[in-house]
Amino acid sequence: MLGDSFTSAVQVPDQETFIAVMEKELGKCAALKNKKVEGVNFGVDGYGTAQQLLTLREKV
């Protein structure tokens, strides 16, 4: 996931971030049976669209 402070979510426990919830819920999906789902958090506080695009191009 790319994003700003909402994505980085440093103010909540890791298991309660929307990325962790997404991993858990996708893990229950029948279409993904026997496949590991892993969300990777590229959220950075203060990032805007331009910084997110650079992160996408250079690191993701």
ABEGO torsion letter per residue (X at the ends): XBEBAAAAGAABBAAABAAAAAAAAAAABAAABGBBBBBBBABBBGBBAAAAAAAAAAAX
